């Protein structure tokens, strides 16, 4: 009876080792695929890995530039509305 139990346990250990090996292989493949996708995404966005401080500075400059353009657009829209109002003649 003891020998049968040992054989069952050894068989179970072999199954578990095979499962662990298979899962390890899948994990390695997934990591490689994730790196490939990240590299492709970085290439599409033309993102070059740089220092975090430089990246934050670039984002701040872009945001400031966007806000300045938005303000300029709002000012020009307001100017065109006021010039249209000046052209209206009320009888």
C-alpha positions as protocol buffer text, in pm:
chain_id: "A"
residue {
  index: 1
  type: UNK
  ca { x: 0 y: 0 z: 0 }
}
residue {
  index: 2
  type: UNK
  ca { x: 286 y: 237 z: 80 }
}
residue {
  index: 3
  type: UNK
  ca { x: 459 y: 174 z: -254 }
}
residue {
  index: 4
  type: UNK
  ca { x: 141 y: 262 z: -444 }
}
residue {
  index: 5
  type: UNK
  ca { x: 109 y: 594 z: -257 }
}
residue {
  index: 6
  type: UNK
  ca { x: 472 y: 682 z: -332 }
}
residue {
  index: 7
  type: UNK
  ca { x: 417 y: 611 z: -702 }
}
residue {
  index: 8
  type: UNK
  ca { x: 106 y: 833 z: -702 }
}
residue {
  index: 9
  type: UNK
  ca { x: 298 y: 1115 z: -536 }
}
residue {
  index: 10
  type: UNK
  ca { x: 592 y: 1081 z: -775 }
}
residue {
  index: 11
  type: UNK
  ca { x: 351 y: 1087 z: -1069 }
}
residue {
  index: 12
  type: UNK
  ca { x: 182 y: 1398 z: -928 }
}
residue {
  index: 13
  type: UNK
  ca { x: 519 y: 1570 z: -878 }
}
residue {
  index: 14
  type: UNK
  ca { x: 611 y: 1499 z: -1240 }
}
residue {
  index: 15
  type: UNK
  ca { x: 277 y: 1646 z: -1358 }
}
residue {
  index: 16
  type: UNK
  ca { x: 330 y: 1957 z: -1147 }
}
residue {
  index: 17
  type: UNK
  ca { x: 687 y: 1999 z: -1269 }
}
residue {
  index: 18
  type: UNK
  ca { x: 565 y: 1974 z: -1629 }
}
residue {
  index: 19
  type: UNK
  ca { x: 296 y: 2234 z: -1555 }
}
residue {
  index: 20
  type: UNK
  ca { x: 549 y: 2470 z: -1398 }
}
residue {
  index: 21
  type: UNK
  ca { x: 784 y: 2427 z: -1693 }
}
residue {
  index: 22
  type: UNK
  ca { x: 503 y: 2496 z: -1941 }
}
residue {
  index: 23
  type: UNK
  ca { x: 386 y: 2803 z: -1750 }
}
residue {
  index: 24
  type: UNK
  ca { x: 744 y: 2931 z: -1727 }
}
residue {
  index: 25
  type: UNK
  ca { x: 782 y: 2898 z: -2104 }
}
residue {
  index: 26
  type: UNK
  ca { x: 453 y: 3083 z: -2157 }
}
residue {
  index: 27
  type: UNK
  ca { x: 563 y: 3360 z: -1921 }
}
residue {
  index: 28
  type: UNK
  ca { x: 891 y: 3405 z: -2106 }
}
residue {
  index: 29
  type: UNK
  ca { x: 707 y: 3416 z: -2441 }
}
residue {
  index: 30
  type: UNK
  ca { x: 459 y: 3671 z: -2304 }
}
residue {
  index: 31
  type: UNK
  ca { x: 739 y: 3894 z: -2174 }
}
residue {
  index: 32
  type: UNK
  ca { x: 910 y: 3883 z: -2513 }
}
residue {
  index: 33
  type: UNK
  ca { x: 583 y: 3967 z: -2689 }
}
residue {
  index: 34
  type: UNK
  ca { x: 515 y: 4256 z: -2450 }
}
residue {
  index: 35
  type: UNK
  ca { x: 862 y: 4399 z: -2518 }
}
residue {
  index: 36
  type: UNK
  ca { x: 802 y: 4370 z: -2893 }
}
residue {
  index: 37
  type: UNK
  ca { x: 466 y: 4548 z: -2861 }
}
residue {
  index: 38
  type: UNK
  ca { x: 614 y: 4821 z: -2642 }
}
residue {
  index: 39
  type: UNK
  ca { x: 897 y: 4874 z: -2890 }
}
residue {
  index: 40
  type: UNK
  ca { x: 648 y: 4891 z: -3178 }
}
residue {
  index: 41
  type: UNK
  ca { x: 430 y: 5137 z: -2986 }
}
residue {
  index: 42
  type: UNK
  ca { x: 729 y: 5352 z: -2897 }
}
residue {
  index: 43
  type: UNK
  ca { x: 832 y: 5349 z: -3263 }
}
residue {
  index: 44
  type: UNK
  ca { x: 482 y: 5451 z: -3375 }
}
residue {
  index: 45
  type: UNK
  ca { x: 478 y: 5737 z: -3127 }
}
residue {
  index: 46
  type: UNK
  ca { x: 836 y: 5826 z: -3217 }
}
residue {
  index: 47
  type: UNK
  ca { x: 916 y: 5809 z: -2848 }
}
residue {
  index: 48
  type: UNK
  ca { x: 1279 y: 5783 z: -2758 }
}
residue {
  index: 49
  type: UNK
  ca { x: 1340 y: 5671 z: -2401 }
}
residue {
  index: 50
  type: UNK
  ca { x: 1498 y: 5964 z: -2220 }
}
residue {
  index: 51
  type: UNK
  ca { x: 1549 y: 6088 z: -1871 }
}
residue {
  index: 52
  type: UNK
  ca { x: 1218 y: 6130 z: -1685 }
}
residue {
  index: 53
  type: UNK
  ca { x: 1299 y: 6494 z: -1607 }
}
residue {
  index: 54
  type: UNK
  ca { x: 1348 y: 6577 z: -1974 }
}
residue {
  index: 55
  type: UNK
  ca { x: 1024 y: 6398 z: -2061 }
}
residue {
  index: 56
  type: UNK
  ca { x: 832 y: 6593 z: -1795 }
}
residue {
  index: 57
  type: UNK
  ca { x: 983 y: 6919 z: -1923 }
}
residue {
  index: 58
  type: UNK
  ca { x: 875 y: 6836 z: -2278 }
}
residue {
  index: 59
  type: UNK
  ca { x: 522 y: 6760 z: -2160 }
}
residue {
  index: 60
  type: UNK
  ca { x: 509 y: 7091 z: -1972 }
}
residue {
  index: 61
  type: UNK
  ca { x: 630 y: 7282 z: -2279 }
}
residue {
  index: 62
  type: UNK
  ca { x: 374 y: 7107 z: -2499 }
}
residue {
  index: 63
  type: UNK
  ca { x: 93 y: 7183 z: -2252 }
}
residue {
  index: 64
  type: UNK
  ca { x: 199 y: 7549 z: -2227 }
}
residue {
  index: 65
  type: UNK
  ca { x: 214 y: 7579 z: -2605 }
}
residue {
  index: 66
  type: UNK
  ca { x: -131 y: 7419 z: -2637 }
}
residue {
  index: 67
  type: UNK
  ca { x: -278 y: 7658 z: -2380 }
}
residue {
  index: 68
  type: UNK
  ca { x: -123 y: 7958 z: -2558 }
}
residue {
  index: 69
  type: UNK
  ca { x: -270 y: 7847 z: -2890 }
}
residue {
  index: 70
  type: UNK
  ca { x: -610 y: 7794 z: -2727 }
}
residue {
  index: 71
  type: UNK
  ca { x: -599 y: 8143 z: -2575 }
}
residue {
  index: 72
  type: UNK
  ca { x: -502 y: 8293 z: -2912 }
}
residue {
  index: 73
  type: UNK
  ca { x: -788 y: 8109 z: -3083 }
}
residue {
  index: 74
  type: UNK
  ca { x: -1032 y: 8231 z: -2820 }
}
residue {
  index: 75
  type: UNK
  ca { x: -908 y: 8590 z: -2857 }
}
residue {
  index: 76
  type: UNK
  ca { x: -939 y: 8583 z: -3236 }
}
residue {
  index: 77
  type: UNK
  ca { x: -1287 y: 8429 z: -3213 }
}
residue {
  index: 78
  type: UNK
  ca { x: -1393 y: 8704 z: -2974 }
}
residue {
  index: 79
  type: UNK
  ca { x: -1252 y: 8972 z: -3208 }
}
residue {
  index: 80
  type: UNK
  ca { x: -1440 y: 8837 z: -3509 }
}
residue {
  index: 81
  type: UNK
  ca { x: -1764 y: 8826 z: -3310 }
}
residue {
  index: 82
  type: UNK
  ca { x: -1728 y: 9189 z: -3202 }
}
residue {
  index: 83
  type: UNK
  ca { x: -1650 y: 9301 z: -3559 }
}
residue {
  index: 84
  type: UNK
  ca { x: -1963 y: 9122 z: -3681 }
}
residue {
  index: 85
  type: UNK
  ca { x: -2165 y: 9298 z: -3413 }
}
residue {
  index: 86
  type: UNK
  ca { x: -2029 y: 9633 z: -3532 }
}
residue {
  index: 87
  type: UNK
  ca { x: -2155 y: 9565 z: -3885 }
}
residue {
  index: 88
  type: UNK
  ca { x: -2518 y: 9516 z: -3776 }
}
residue {
  index: 89
  type: UNK
  ca { x: -2735 y: 9822 z: -3835 }
}
residue {
  index: 90
  type: UNK
  ca { x: -3056 y: 9845 z: -3637 }
}
residue {
  index: 91
  type: UNK
  ca { x: -3329 y: 10059 z: -3791 }
}
